[in-house]
């Protein structure tokens, strides 16, 4: 088995863990371990996040607020300052992390 096949197999296993009934902490630990082992890659970021959205000041709309279940405070912050919205790739609905740009 070549390295690409092995990497794909490992990524599929991680994805199955994310979608399984195991607790989220174990899945996150597996992904963090992969990041420590292989560094930050598109593949392991895809396992963590459904989307990463970059907003410039005044880019965000009320549609985004509703779609991503943002609080008024989060919405106003992103509207005024811009920022990065991380949508996690887990069983529960959107868990948001905001970081100013």
HUTA-V133098 format. One line per field, one symbol per residue. psi: psi as a letter, one per 30 degrees, with the letter a starting at -180 (. if undefined). A space follows every 10 residues. Layout:
psi->???
//
This chain:
psi->kleeeeeeee eeeeeeeefl glleeeeeee eeeeeeefak leefeeeeke ljkkklkgek lfeeeeeghk leeeeeeeee flakjkjlil elakkkkkkk .
//
